[in-house]
Amino acid sequence: MTAPTPQKTAVVLLNLGGPDKEADIAPFLLSFFCDKNVITLPNPLRYALAAWISWRRSRGAAKKNYAQLGGKSPLRENTRAQAKALEENLLREGVDGRVFVAMRHWHPRTDEIVKEVLAYQPDKIVLLPLYPQFSTTTTASSFN
């Protein structure tokens, strides 16, 4: 009897994303507020409101808050560190797997990672949202 072939597994860590530098704050916020799960108005009203909110917040509260974090979000770096640790743990456990990081509203964007996952050709895909709670603006938006 032969041993079963191990399944190749892709784990995708889903997270919101965040700006990499001060100049990214407005585009990040625009992406977030244009999400139909965040502002439920129809376009072009949703886009107009999102553009106004992102412009205003990127010059005020968001700019000030990100300045306290060094002018950027630590989310991508933290999520990549989690992905690396998880991938190492999977390897130690004998799992043939790779861990991907997909950000909903910044880089690496989900659509970019979908292509990478498909190129990897896994037998199984595990989606792991890293949001602290279920919400239509976070987990549901990522799944959609």
A tleap script that builds the chain and sets N, CA, C and O, in Angstrom:
source leaprc.protein.ff14SB
mol = sequence {
  NMET THR ALA PRO THR PRO GLN LYS THR ALA
  VAL VAL LEU LEU ASN LEU GLY GLY PRO ASP
  LYS GLU ALA ASP ILE ALA PRO PHE LEU LEU
  SER PHE PHE CYS ASP LYS ASN VAL ILE THR
  LEU PRO ASN PRO LEU ARG TYR ALA LEU ALA
  ALA TRP ILE SER TRP ARG ARG SER ARG GLY
  ALA ALA LYS LYS ASN TYR ALA GLN LEU GLY
  GLY LYS SER PRO LEU ARG GLU ASN THR ARG
  ALA GLN ALA LYS ALA LEU GLU GLU ASN LEU
  LEU ARG GLU GLY VAL ASP GLY ARG VAL PHE
  VAL ALA MET ARG HIE TRP HIE PRO ARG THR
  ASP GLU ILE VAL LYS GLU VAL LEU ALA TYR
  GLN PRO ASP LYS ILE VAL LEU LEU PRO LEU
  TYR PRO GLN PHE SER THR THR THR THR ALA
  SER SER PHE CASN
}
set mol.1.N position { 0.846 -1.173 0.000 }
set mol.1.CA position { 0.000 0.000 0.000 }
set mol.1.C position { 0.893 1.239 0.000 }
set mol.1.O position { 1.874 1.307 0.741 }
set mol.2.N position { 0.549 2.209 -0.829 }
set mol.2.CA position { 1.337 3.443 -0.896 }
set mol.2.C position { 0.720 4.513 0.000 }
set mol.2.O position { -0.490 4.563 0.219 }
set mol.3.N position { 1.601 5.359 0.504 }
set mol.3.CA position { 1.128 6.462 1.358 }
set mol.3.C position { 0.392 7.482 0.495 }
set mol.3.O position { 0.774 7.725 -0.650 }
set mol.4.N position { -0.671 8.081 1.050 }
set mol.4.CA position { -1.396 9.088 0.274 }
set mol.4.C position { -0.503 10.299 -0.007 }
set mol.4.O position { 0.341 10.672 0.807 }
set mol.5.N position { -0.708 10.891 -1.162 }
set mol.5.CA position { 0.031 12.096 -1.525 }
set mol.5.C position { -0.451 13.249 -0.654 }
set mol.5.O position { -1.652 13.499 -0.561 }
set mol.6.N position { 0.489 13.958 -0.011 }
set mol.6.CA position { 0.043 15.074 0.838 }
set mol.6.C position { -0.612 16.174 -0.003 }
set mol.6.O position { -0.205 16.456 -1.130 }
set mol.7.N position { -1.628 16.775 0.582 }
set mol.7.CA position { -2.306 17.869 -0.099 }
set mol.7.C position { -1.480 19.137 0.015 }
set mol.7.O position { -0.915 19.449 1.063 }
set mol.8.N position { -1.428 19.842 -1.076 }
set mol.8.CA position { -0.753 21.139 -1.105 }
set mol.8.C position { -1.784 22.176 -0.643 }
set mol.8.O position { -2.855 22.306 -1.236 }
set mol.9.N position { -1.449 22.901 0.411 }
set mol.9.CA position { -2.398 23.817 1.039 }
set mol.9.C position { -1.921 25.264 0.931 }
set mol.9.O position { -0.753 25.572 1.168 }
set mol.10.N position { -2.845 26.132 0.571 }
set mol.10.CA position { -2.600 27.578 0.583 }
set mol.10.C position { -3.430 28.164 1.716 }
set mol.10.O position { -4.640 27.949 1.787 }
set mol.11.N position { -2.781 28.896 2.588 }
set mol.11.CA position { -3.469 29.622 3.650 }
set mol.11.C position { -3.372 31.104 3.285 }
set mol.11.O position { -2.283 31.619 3.033 }
set mol.12.N position { -4.512 31.778 3.259 }
set mol.12.CA position { -4.539 33.192 2.916 }
set mol.12.C position { -4.974 33.981 4.146 }
set mol.12.O position { -6.106 33.863 4.614 }
set mol.13.N position { -4.049 34.787 4.656 }
set mol.13.CA position { -4.366 35.655 5.779 }
set mol.13.C position { -5.015 36.914 5.224 }
set mol.13.O position { -4.405 37.635 4.435 }
set mol.14.N position { -6.240 37.176 5.629 }
set mol.14.CA position { -6.997 38.339 5.146 }
set mol.14.C position { -6.928 39.459 6.171 }
set mol.14.O position { -7.203 39.253 7.353 }
set mol.15.N position { -6.561 40.642 5.705 }
set mol.15.CA position { -6.496 41.785 6.600 }
set mol.15.C position { -6.890 43.041 5.838 }
set mol.15.O position { -7.034 43.012 4.616 }
set mol.16.N position { -7.060 44.127 6.548 }
set mol.16.CA position { -7.568 45.367 5.969 }
set mol.16.C position { -6.538 46.098 5.114 }
set mol.16.O position { -6.860 46.611 4.043 }
set mol.17.N position { -5.315 46.140 5.590 }
set mol.17.CA position { -4.280 46.923 4.912 }
set mol.17.C position { -4.126 48.266 5.581 }
set mol.17.O position { -4.835 48.586 6.535 }
set mol.18.N position { -3.199 49.047 5.077 }
set mol.18.CA position { -2.953 50.368 5.623 }
set mol.18.C position { -1.859 51.048 4.839 }
set mol.18.O position { -1.091 50.388 4.140 }
set mol.19.N position { -1.778 52.349 4.946 }
set mol.19.CA position { -0.805 53.105 4.162 }
set mol.19.C position { 0.633 52.765 4.533 }
set mol.19.O position { 0.952 52.503 5.693 }
set mol.20.N position { 1.506 52.777 3.499 }
set mol.20.CA position { 2.933 52.519 3.695 }
set mol.20.C position { 3.708 53.790 4.012 }
set mol.20.O position { 4.816 53.744 4.547 }
set mol.21.N position { 3.106 54.928 3.671 }
set mol.21.CA position { 3.737 56.228 3.928 }
set mol.21.C position { 2.630 57.280 3.952 }
set mol.21.O position { 1.485 56.995 3.600 }
set mol.22.N position { 2.978 58.487 4.369 }
set mol.22.CA position { 1.973 59.541 4.507 }
set mol.22.C position { 1.198 59.792 3.205 }
set mol.22.O position { -0.009 60.033 3.243 }
set mol.23.N position { 1.875 59.739 2.073 }
set mol.23.CA position { 1.205 59.996 0.786 }
set mol.23.C position { 0.166 58.932 0.443 }
set mol.23.O position { -0.685 59.154 -0.419 }
set mol.24.N position { 0.228 57.779 1.106 }
set mol.24.CA position { -0.722 56.684 0.843 }
set mol.24.C position { -1.997 56.778 1.673 }
set mol.24.O position { -2.939 56.021 1.441 }
set mol.25.N position { -2.039 57.693 2.635 }
set mol.25.CA position { -3.192 57.755 3.536 }
set mol.25.C position { -4.482 58.030 2.766 }
set mol.25.O position { -5.461 57.301 2.925 }
set mol.26.N position { -4.496 59.057 1.944 }
set mol.26.CA position { -5.718 59.398 1.197 }
set mol.26.C position { -6.149 58.278 0.248 }
set mol.26.O position { -7.329 57.928 0.251 }
set mol.27.N position { -5.261 57.698 -0.565 }
set mol.27.CA position { -5.702 56.605 -1.442 }
set mol.27.C position { -6.187 55.376 -0.671 }
set mol.27.O position { -7.134 54.711 -1.093 }
set mol.28.N position { -5.539 55.075 0.458 }
set mol.28.CA position { -6.005 53.958 1.288 }
set mol.28.C position { -7.419 54.235 1.801 }
set mol.28.O position { -8.302 53.383 1.702 }
set mol.29.N position { -7.623 55.433 2.349 }
set mol.29.CA position { -8.949 55.775 2.866 }
set mol.29.C position { -9.996 55.796 1.755 }
set mol.29.O position { -11.136 55.386 1.974 }
set mol.30.N position { -9.626 56.266 0.575 }
set mol.30.CA position { -10.561 56.264 -0.553 }
set mol.30.C position { -10.966 54.838 -0.900 }
set mol.30.O position { -12.146 54.569 -1.126 }
set mol.31.N position { -10.016 53.933 -0.943 }
set mol.31.CA position { -10.343 52.527 -1.211 }
set mol.31.C position { -11.303 51.986 -0.151 }
set mol.31.O position { -12.287 51.319 -0.469 }
set mol.32.N position { -11.003 52.284 1.102 }
set mol.32.CA position { -11.854 51.801 2.200 }
set mol.32.C position { -13.273 52.361 2.098 }
set mol.32.O position { -14.245 51.608 2.158 }
set mol.33.N position { -13.389 53.665 1.945 }
set mol.33.CA position { -14.719 54.276 1.945 }
set mol.33.C position { -15.492 54.047 0.651 }
set mol.33.O position { -16.713 54.203 0.637 }
set mol.34.N position { -14.814 53.683 -0.431 }
set mol.34.CA position { -15.518 53.328 -1.674 }
set mol.34.C position { -16.118 51.926 -1.623 }
set mol.34.O position { -16.920 51.560 -2.483 }
set mol.35.N position { -15.740 51.159 -0.640 }
set mol.35.CA position { -16.261 49.800 -0.489 }
set mol.35.C position { -17.766 49.862 -0.235 }
set mol.35.O position { -18.220 50.544 0.684 }
set mol.36.N position { -18.533 49.151 -1.051 }
set mol.36.CA position { -19.991 49.184 -0.903 }
set mol.36.C position { -20.462 48.570 0.414 }
set mol.36.O position { -21.609 48.767 0.813 }
set mol.37.N position { -19.577 47.823 1.095 }
set mol.37.CA position { -19.917 47.301 2.416 }
set mol.37.C position { -19.679 48.332 3.515 }
set mol.37.O position { -20.148 48.160 4.640 }
set mol.38.N position { -18.957 49.395 3.198 }
set mol.38.CA position { -18.683 50.450 4.181 }
set mol.38.C position { -19.683 51.586 4.031 }
set mol.38.O position { -20.321 51.995 5.001 }
set mol.39.N position { -19.816 52.094 2.810 }
set mol.39.CA position { -20.822 53.125 2.507 }
set mol.39.C position { -21.775 52.507 1.501 }
set mol.39.O position { -21.384 52.178 0.381 }
set mol.40.N position { -23.016 52.352 1.901 }
set mol.40.CA position { -23.974 51.590 1.092 }
set mol.40.C position { -24.718 52.420 0.052 }
set mol.40.O position { -25.640 51.917 -0.590 }
set mol.41.N position { -24.339 53.666 -0.121 }
set mol.41.CA position { -24.980 54.492 -1.140 }
set mol.41.C position { -24.620 53.981 -2.534 }
set mol.41.O position { -23.563 53.377 -2.713 }
set mol.42.N position { -25.477 54.214 -3.514 }
set mol.42.CA position { -25.110 53.839 -4.883 }
set mol.42.C position { -24.059 54.814 -5.431 }
set mol.42.O position { -23.958 55.960 -4.992 }
set mol.43.N position { -23.280 54.322 -6.406 }
set mol.43.CA position { -22.369 55.233 -7.112 }
set mol.43.C position { -23.186 56.137 -8.011 }
set mol.43.O position { -24.210 55.666 -8.507 }
set mol.44.N position { -22.850 57.349 -8.263 }
set mol.44.CA position { -21.606 58.037 -7.915 }
set mol.44.C position { -21.640 58.710 -6.547 }
set mol.44.O position { -20.659 59.338 -6.149 }
set mol.45.N position { -22.761 58.590 -5.812 }
set mol.45.CA position { -22.837 59.217 -4.481 }
set mol.45.C position { -21.813 58.619 -3.526 }
set mol.45.O position { -21.165 59.349 -2.776 }
set mol.46.N position { -21.657 57.279 -3.547 }
set mol.46.CA position { -20.689 56.631 -2.655 }
set mol.46.C position { -19.283 57.152 -2.938 }
set mol.46.O position { -18.540 57.472 -2.010 }
set mol.47.N position { -18.916 57.238 -4.220 }
set mol.47.CA position { -17.576 57.706 -4.571 }
set mol.47.C position { -17.372 59.156 -4.122 }
set mol.47.O position { -16.329 59.492 -3.562 }
set mol.48.N position { -18.351 59.998 -4.364 }
set mol.48.CA position { -18.225 61.413 -3.992 }
set mol.48.C position { -18.050 61.557 -2.474 }
set mol.48.O position { -17.190 62.308 -2.014 }
set mol.49.N position { -18.861 60.841 -1.710 }
set mol.49.CA position { -18.748 60.909 -0.251 }
set mol.49.C position { -17.416 60.314 0.208 }
set mol.49.O position { -16.762 60.867 1.092 }
set mol.50.N position { -17.017 59.202 -0.383 }
set mol.50.CA position { -15.743 58.567 -0.028 }
set mol.50.C position { -14.571 59.499 -0.321 }
set mol.50.O position { -13.640 59.602 0.477 }
set mol.51.N position { -14.621 60.174 -1.461 }
set mol.51.CA position { -13.537 61.096 -1.824 }
set mol.51.C position { -13.455 62.251 -0.828 }
set mol.51.O position { -12.364 62.658 -0.428 }
set mol.52.N position { -14.601 62.770 -0.436 }
set mol.52.CA position { -14.607 63.879 0.524 }
set mol.52.C position { -14.086 63.424 1.891 }
set mol.52.O position { -13.250 64.094 2.498 }
set mol.53.N position { -14.590 62.276 2.369 }
set mol.53.CA position { -14.161 61.775 3.688 }
set mol.53.C position { -12.660 61.488 3.676 }
set mol.53.O position { -11.948 61.879 4.600 }
set mol.54.N position { -12.182 60.815 2.646 }
set mol.54.CA position { -10.762 60.443 2.613 }
set mol.54.C position { -9.874 61.680 2.504 }
set mol.54.O position { -8.817 61.741 3.131 }
set mol.55.N position { -10.294 62.656 1.720 }
set mol.55.CA position { -9.520 63.901 1.610 }
set mol.55.C position { -9.443 64.585 2.972 }
set mol.55.O position { -8.367 64.993 3.409 }
set mol.56.N position { -10.589 64.706 3.638 }
set mol.56.CA position { -10.653 65.414 4.924 }
set mol.56.C position { -9.856 64.681 6.006 }
set mol.56.O position { -9.058 65.291 6.718 }
set mol.57.N position { -10.080 63.372 6.123 }
set mol.57.CA position { -9.402 62.617 7.190 }
set mol.57.C position { -7.900 62.477 6.947 }
set mol.57.O position { -7.118 62.428 7.896 }
set mol.58.N position { -7.498 62.413 5.676 }
set mol.58.CA position { -6.068 62.250 5.386 }
set mol.58.C position { -5.274 63.494 5.750 }
set mol.58.O position { -4.051 63.432 5.879 }
set mol.59.N position { -5.953 64.622 5.917 }
set mol.59.CA position { -5.281 65.849 6.298 }
set mol.59.C position { -5.461 66.167 7.789 }
set mol.59.O position { -4.822 67.074 8.322 }
set mol.60.N position { -6.324 65.420 8.438 }
set mol.60.CA position { -6.630 65.688 9.839 }
set mol.60.C position { -6.308 64.512 10.742 }
set mol.60.O position { -5.144 64.185 10.971 }
set mol.61.N position { -7.362 63.880 11.253 }
set mol.61.CA position { -7.216 62.836 12.275 }
set mol.61.C position { -6.365 61.660 11.812 }
set mol.61.O position { -5.492 61.208 12.553 }
set mol.62.N position { -6.600 61.158 10.604 }
set mol.62.CA position { -5.836 59.993 10.145 }
set mol.62.C position { -4.351 60.334 10.006 }
set mol.62.O position { -3.493 59.539 10.390 }
set mol.63.N position { -4.050 61.500 9.464 }
set mol.63.CA position { -2.654 61.919 9.321 }
set mol.63.C position { -1.974 61.989 10.686 }
set mol.63.O position { -0.841 61.539 10.854 }
set mol.64.N position { -2.686 62.559 11.652 }
set mol.64.CA position { -2.143 62.684 13.005 }
set mol.64.C position { -1.932 61.299 13.638 }
set mol.64.O position { -0.899 61.043 14.257 }
set mol.65.N position { -2.911 60.423 13.478 }
set mol.65.CA position { -2.803 59.088 14.068 }
set mol.65.C position { -1.683 58.272 13.431 }
set mol.65.O position { -0.915 57.620 14.138 }
set mol.66.N position { -1.582 58.303 12.103 }
set mol.66.CA position { -0.503 57.569 11.445 }
set mol.66.C position { 0.862 58.175 11.768 }
set mol.66.O position { 1.857 57.452 11.811 }
set mol.67.N position { 0.926 59.472 11.991 }
set mol.67.CA position { 2.192 60.099 12.378 }
set mol.67.C position { 2.709 59.488 13.679 }
set mol.67.O position { 3.917 59.328 13.855 }
set mol.68.N position { 1.795 59.144 14.594 }
set mol.68.CA position { 2.184 58.520 15.856 }
set mol.68.C position { 2.725 57.109 15.647 }
set mol.68.O position { 3.409 56.560 16.510 }
set mol.69.N position { 2.405 56.522 14.470 }
set mol.69.CA position { 2.884 55.178 14.140 }
set mol.69.C position { 4.073 55.222 13.181 }
set mol.69.O position { 4.418 54.213 12.565 }
set mol.70.N position { 4.694 56.394 13.057 }
set mol.70.CA position { 5.822 56.528 12.156 }
set mol.70.C position { 5.424 56.883 10.738 }
set mol.70.O position { 6.216 56.712 9.812 }
set mol.71.N position { 4.202 57.377 10.552 }
set mol.71.CA position { 3.742 57.806 9.234 }
set mol.71.C position { 3.177 56.694 8.368 }
set mol.71.O position { 2.899 56.905 7.188 }
set mol.72.N position { 3.006 55.512 8.946 }
set mol.72.CA position { 2.487 54.384 8.182 }
set mol.72.C position { 1.788 53.402 9.112 }
set mol.72.O position { 1.862 53.502 10.337 }
set mol.73.N position { 1.113 52.458 8.488 }
set mol.73.CA position { 0.465 51.396 9.250 }
set mol.73.C position { 1.436 50.234 9.446 }
set mol.73.O position { 2.156 49.879 8.514 }
set mol.74.N position { 1.472 49.642 10.624 }
set mol.74.CA position { 2.319 48.466 10.844 }
set mol.74.C position { 1.630 47.162 10.423 }
set mol.74.O position { 2.200 46.083 10.578 }
set mol.75.N position { 0.420 47.259 9.898 }
set mol.75.CA position { -0.394 46.064 9.656 }
set mol.75.C position { 0.243 45.084 8.674 }
set mol.75.O position { 0.239 43.879 8.926 }
set mol.76.N position { 0.783 45.569 7.573 }
set mol.76.CA position { 1.369 44.646 6.599 }
set mol.76.C position { 2.583 43.926 7.188 }
set mol.76.O position { 2.711 42.710 7.048 }
set mol.77.N position { 3.466 44.667 7.841 }
set mol.77.CA position { 4.650 44.044 8.446 }
set mol.77.C position { 4.246 43.009 9.498 }
set mol.77.O position { 4.807 41.914 9.544 }
set mol.78.N position { 3.275 43.357 10.338 }
set mol.78.CA position { 2.819 42.426 11.371 }
set mol.78.C position { 2.174 41.188 10.753 }
set mol.78.O position { 2.402 40.070 11.215 }
set mol.79.N position { 1.368 41.387 9.710 }
set mol.79.CA position { 0.692 40.262 9.072 }
set mol.79.C position { 1.701 39.374 8.360 }
set mol.79.O position { 1.569 38.150 8.382 }
set mol.80.N position { 2.701 39.968 7.734 }
set mol.80.CA position { 3.750 39.153 7.085 }
set mol.80.C position { 4.530 38.345 8.127 }
set mol.80.O position { 4.890 37.195 7.875 }
set mol.81.N position { 4.787 38.928 9.273 }
set mol.81.CA position { 5.473 38.188 10.346 }
set mol.81.C position { 4.614 37.010 10.808 }
set mol.81.O position { 5.130 35.920 11.055 }
set mol.82.N position { 3.305 37.232 10.924 }
set mol.82.CA position { 2.408 36.132 11.295 }
set mol.82.C position { 2.414 35.049 10.221 }
set mol.82.O position { 2.427 33.859 10.537 }
set mol.83.N position { 2.404 35.461 8.949 }
set mol.83.CA position { 2.412 34.500 7.842 }
set mol.83.C position { 3.683 33.655 7.878 }
set mol.83.O position { 3.633 32.437 7.704 }
set mol.84.N position { 4.810 34.304 8.102 }
set mol.84.CA position { 6.089 33.580 8.159 }
set mol.84.C position { 6.086 32.566 9.299 }
set mol.84.O position { 6.494 31.419 9.118 }
set mol.85.N position { 5.624 32.991 10.471 }
set mol.85.CA position { 5.585 32.090 11.628 }
set mol.85.C position { 4.638 30.919 11.367 }
set mol.85.O position { 4.952 29.780 11.713 }
set mol.86.N position { 3.487 31.191 10.762 }
set mol.86.CA position { 2.529 30.122 10.465 }
set mol.86.C position { 3.107 29.150 9.443 }
set mol.86.O position { 2.964 27.936 9.589 }
set mol.87.N position { 3.758 29.676 8.412 }
set mol.87.CA position { 4.353 28.816 7.385 }
set mol.87.C position { 5.441 27.925 7.992 }
set mol.87.O position { 5.533 26.743 7.658 }
set mol.88.N position { 6.255 28.480 8.870 }
set mol.88.CA position { 7.288 27.689 9.553 }
set mol.88.C position { 6.655 26.597 10.413 }
set mol.88.O position { 7.150 25.471 10.465 }
set mol.89.N position { 5.564 26.938 11.082 }
set mol.89.CA position { 4.870 25.960 11.921 }
set mol.89.C position { 4.260 24.850 11.066 }
set mol.89.O position { 4.340 23.676 11.427 }
set mol.90.N position { 3.660 25.207 9.952 }
set mol.90.CA position { 3.097 24.197 9.051 }
set mol.90.C position { 4.194 23.248 8.574 }
set mol.90.O position { 3.990 22.034 8.537 }
set mol.91.N position { 5.347 23.788 8.212 }
set mol.91.CA position { 6.474 22.977 7.762 }
set mol.91.C position { 6.918 22.006 8.853 }
set mol.91.O position { 7.156 20.828 8.587 }
set mol.92.N position { 7.028 22.516 10.092 }
set mol.92.CA position { 7.409 21.644 11.221 }
set mol.92.C position { 6.406 20.521 11.416 }
set mol.92.O position { 6.777 19.422 11.828 }
set mol.93.N position { 5.136 20.788 11.125 }
set mol.93.CA position { 4.076 19.786 11.294 }
set mol.93.C position { 3.936 18.872 10.074 }
set mol.93.O position { 3.084 17.984 10.048 }
set mol.94.N position { 4.780 19.099 9.067 }
set mol.94.CA position { 4.758 18.238 7.893 }
set mol.94.C position { 3.686 18.589 6.871 }
set mol.94.O position { 3.354 17.778 6.007 }
set mol.95.N position { 3.151 19.787 6.971 }
set mol.95.CA position { 2.121 20.233 6.025 }
set mol.95.C position { 2.806 20.871 4.825 }
set mol.95.O position { 3.650 21.754 4.975 }
set mol.96.N position { 2.432 20.411 3.621 }
set mol.96.CA position { 2.938 21.008 2.390 }
set mol.96.C position { 2.093 22.250 2.130 }
set mol.96.O position { 1.037 22.167 1.504 }
set mol.97.N position { 2.556 23.395 2.607 }
set mol.97.CA position { 1.722 24.584 2.498 }
set mol.97.C position { 2.515 25.859 2.349 }
set mol.97.O position { 3.712 25.932 2.625 }
set mol.98.N position { 1.791 26.851 1.900 }
set mol.98.CA position { 2.347 28.189 1.753 }
set mol.98.C position { 1.320 29.178 2.288 }
set mol.98.O position { 0.116 28.992 2.105 }
set mol.99.N position { 1.798 30.228 2.950 }
set mol.99.CA position { 0.915 31.232 3.543 }
set mol.99.C position { 1.058 32.536 2.748 }
set mol.99.O position { 2.160 33.024 2.499 }
set mol.100.N position { -0.088 33.069 2.366 }
set mol.100.CA position { -0.158 34.301 1.586 }
set mol.100.C position { -0.802 35.398 2.434 }
set mol.100.O position { -1.606 35.113 3.322 }
set mol.101.N position { -0.449 36.637 2.159 }
set mol.101.CA position { -1.042 37.793 2.842 }
set mol.101.C position { -1.830 38.585 1.810 }
set mol.101.O position { -1.289 38.987 0.780 }
set mol.102.N position { -3.116 38.809 2.091 }
set mol.102.CA position { -3.986 39.576 1.196 }
set mol.102.C position { -4.627 40.722 1.972 }
set mol.102.O position { -5.314 40.509 2.970 }
set mol.103.N position { -4.391 41.924 1.499 }
set mol.103.CA position { -4.977 43.102 2.131 }
set mol.103.C position { -6.189 43.569 1.322 }
set mol.103.O position { -6.143 43.627 0.093 }
set mol.104.N position { -7.238 43.890 2.006 }
set mol.104.CA position { -8.481 44.290 1.339 }
set mol.104.C position { -8.361 45.654 0.674 }
set mol.104.O position { -8.841 45.843 -0.444 }
set mol.105.N position { -7.728 46.603 1.347 }
set mol.105.CA position { -7.722 47.973 0.838 }
set mol.105.C position { -6.332 48.556 0.608 }
set mol.105.O position { -6.189 49.767 0.445 }
set mol.106.N position { -5.308 47.705 0.594 }
set mol.106.CA position { -3.974 48.188 0.245 }
set mol.106.C position { -3.162 47.021 -0.278 }
set mol.106.O position { -3.713 45.963 -0.580 }
set mol.107.N position { -1.876 47.202 -0.387 }
set mol.107.CA position { -1.013 46.198 -1.017 }
set mol.107.C position { -0.447 45.237 0.017 }
set mol.107.O position { -0.120 45.661 1.125 }
set mol.108.N position { -0.325 43.996 -0.301 }
set mol.108.CA position { -0.728 43.343 -1.541 }
set mol.108.C position { -2.246 43.125 -1.559 }
set mol.108.O position { -2.815 42.524 -0.647 }
set mol.109.N position { -2.868 43.618 -2.593 }
set mol.109.CA position { -4.331 43.537 -2.716 }
set mol.109.C position { -4.783 42.104 -2.995 }
set mol.109.O position { -4.054 41.285 -3.554 }
set mol.110.N position { -6.004 41.849 -2.582 }
set mol.110.CA position { -6.565 40.512 -2.712 }
set mol.110.C position { -6.506 39.993 -4.141 }
set mol.110.O position { -6.164 38.830 -4.354 }
set mol.111.N position { -6.834 40.834 -5.134 }
set mol.111.CA position { -6.829 40.352 -6.517 }
set mol.111.C position { -5.430 39.940 -6.968 }
set mol.111.O position { -5.294 39.028 -7.784 }
set mol.112.N position { -4.391 40.594 -6.454 }
set mol.112.CA position { -3.016 40.214 -6.764 }
set mol.112.C position { -2.699 38.842 -6.168 }
set mol.112.O position { -2.059 38.008 -6.810 }
set mol.113.N position { -3.150 38.622 -4.946 }
set mol.113.CA position { -2.845 37.381 -4.233 }
set mol.113.C position { -3.628 36.210 -4.809 }
set mol.113.O position { -3.135 35.083 -4.821 }
set mol.114.N position { -4.836 36.462 -5.283 }
set mol.114.CA position { -5.606 35.385 -5.930 }
set mol.114.C position { -4.784 34.789 -7.070 }
set mol.114.O position { -4.732 33.569 -7.226 }
set mol.115.N position { -4.149 35.635 -7.858 }
set mol.115.CA position { -3.305 35.155 -8.967 }
set mol.115.C position { -2.138 34.320 -8.451 }
set mol.115.O position { -1.804 33.289 -9.035 }
set mol.116.N position { -1.520 34.759 -7.366 }
set mol.116.CA position { -0.402 34.003 -6.786 }
set mol.116.C position { -0.863 32.648 -6.255 }
set mol.116.O position { -0.182 31.638 -6.435 }
set mol.117.N position { -2.011 32.634 -5.607 }
set mol.117.CA position { -2.545 31.372 -5.076 }
set mol.117.C position { -2.857 30.415 -6.222 }
set mol.117.O position { -2.521 29.233 -6.150 }
set mol.118.N position { -3.492 30.913 -7.271 }
set mol.118.CA position { -3.808 30.057 -8.422 }
set mol.118.C position { -2.541 29.525 -9.087 }
set mol.118.O position { -2.515 28.372 -9.518 }
set mol.119.N position { -1.496 30.336 -9.178 }
set mol.119.CA position { -0.227 29.895 -9.756 }
set mol.119.C position { 0.424 28.812 -8.886 }
set mol.119.O position { 1.114 27.938 -9.410 }
set mol.120.N position { 0.214 28.860 -7.590 }
set mol.120.CA position { 0.733 27.864 -6.652 }
set mol.120.C position { 0.033 26.512 -6.849 }
set mol.120.O position { 0.611 25.465 -6.556 }
set mol.121.N position { -1.190 26.535 -7.335 }
set mol.121.CA position { -2.010 25.350 -7.619 }
set mol.121.C position { -2.219 24.451 -6.392 }
set mol.121.O position { -1.858 23.274 -6.408 }
set mol.122.N position { -2.798 25.014 -5.344 }
set mol.122.CA position { -3.024 24.202 -4.148 }
set mol.122.C position { -4.208 23.247 -4.325 }
set mol.122.O position { -5.094 23.468 -5.150 }
set mol.123.N position { -4.190 22.190 -3.528 }
set mol.123.CA position { -5.336 21.274 -3.476 }
set mol.123.C position { -6.408 21.813 -2.544 }
set mol.123.O position { -7.595 21.518 -2.685 }
set mol.124.N position { -5.951 22.613 -1.586 }
set mol.124.CA position { -6.866 23.153 -0.580 }
set mol.124.C position { -6.485 24.598 -0.293 }
set mol.124.O position { -5.303 24.937 -0.233 }
set mol.125.N position { -7.499 25.451 -0.116 }
set mol.125.CA position { -7.278 26.854 0.231 }
set mol.125.C position { -7.999 27.143 1.544 }
set mol.125.O position { -9.187 26.855 1.688 }
set mol.126.N position { -7.278 27.708 2.484 }
set mol.126.CA position { -7.847 28.097 3.770 }
set mol.126.C position { -7.798 29.623 3.853 }
set mol.126.O position { -6.725 30.221 3.768 }
set mol.127.N position { -8.956 30.243 4.017 }
set mol.127.CA position { -9.031 31.689 4.199 }
set mol.127.C position { -9.103 31.973 5.690 }
set mol.127.O position { -9.977 31.459 6.388 }
set mol.128.N position { -8.187 32.788 6.170 }
set mol.128.CA position { -8.111 33.071 7.598 }
set mol.128.C position { -8.195 34.579 7.829 }
set mol.128.O position { -7.184 35.276 7.745 }
set mol.129.N position { -9.404 35.089 8.120 }
set mol.129.CA position { -9.536 36.525 8.400 }
set mol.129.C position { -8.877 36.864 9.736 }
set mol.129.O position { -9.051 36.150 10.723 }
set mol.130.N position { -8.129 37.949 9.754 }
set mol.130.CA position { -7.445 38.377 10.974 }
set mol.130.C position { -8.142 39.548 11.658 }
set mol.130.O position { -7.567 40.199 12.530 }
set mol.131.N position { -9.370 39.808 11.261 }
set mol.131.CA position { -10.129 40.897 11.878 }
set mol.131.C position { -10.555 40.479 13.281 }
set mol.131.O position { -10.793 39.297 13.527 }
set mol.132.N position { -10.651 41.433 14.202 }
set mol.132.CA position { -10.985 41.076 15.585 }
set mol.132.C position { -12.436 40.637 15.784 }
set mol.132.O position { -12.771 40.074 16.826 }
set mol.133.N position { -13.300 40.890 14.796 }
set mol.133.CA position { -14.705 40.487 14.901 }
set mol.133.C position { -15.264 40.381 13.489 }
set mol.133.O position { -14.677 40.890 12.534 }
set mol.134.N position { -16.421 39.704 13.373 }
set mol.134.CA position { -17.075 39.657 12.072 }
set mol.134.C position { -17.815 40.970 11.856 }
set mol.134.O position { -18.508 41.462 12.746 }
set mol.135.N position { -17.658 41.519 10.678 }
set mol.135.CA position { -18.371 42.728 10.291 }
set mol.135.C position { -18.535 42.716 8.790 }
set mol.135.O position { -17.702 42.160 8.073 }
set mol.136.N position { -19.610 43.328 8.306 }
set mol.136.CA position { -19.783 43.425 6.855 }
set mol.136.C position { -18.698 44.299 6.245 }
set mol.136.O position { -18.393 44.158 5.061 }
set mol.137.N position { -18.104 45.205 7.034 }
set mol.137.CA position { -17.073 46.108 6.501 }
set mol.137.C position { -15.685 45.478 6.496 }
set mol.137.O position { -14.762 46.037 5.904 }
set mol.138.N position { -15.521 44.340 7.136 }
set mol.138.CA position { -14.198 43.698 7.182 }
set mol.138.C position { -14.291 42.297 6.569 }
set mol.138.O position { -14.007 42.122 5.384 }
set mol.139.N position { -14.678 41.319 7.351 }
set mol.139.CA position { -14.703 39.926 6.903 }
set mol.139.C position { -15.615 39.746 5.691 }
set mol.139.O position { -15.188 39.163 4.694 }
set mol.140.N position { -16.825 40.215 5.744 }
set mol.140.CA position { -17.758 40.038 4.614 }
set mol.140.C position { -17.231 40.739 3.362 }
set mol.140.O position { -17.349 40.204 2.260 }
set mol.141.N position { -16.665 41.901 3.517 }
set mol.141.CA position { -16.093 42.607 2.379 }
set mol.141.C position { -14.962 41.792 1.750 }
set mol.141.O position { -14.884 41.693 0.526 }
set mol.142.N position { -14.101 41.217 2.556 }
set mol.142.CA position { -12.998 40.392 2.044 }
set mol.142.C position { -13.526 39.147 1.334 }
set mol.142.O position { -13.037 38.795 0.261 }
set mol.143.N position { -14.508 38.485 1.914 }
set mol.143.CA position { -15.062 37.287 1.282 }
set mol.143.C position { -15.769 37.635 -0.023 }
set mol.143.O position { -15.677 36.896 -1.003 }
set mol.144.N position { -16.469 38.757 -0.032 }
set mol.144.CA position { -17.141 39.168 -1.272 }
set mol.144.C position { -16.119 39.454 -2.350 }
set mol.144.O position { -16.486 39.814 -3.468 }
savepdb mol mol.pdb
quit
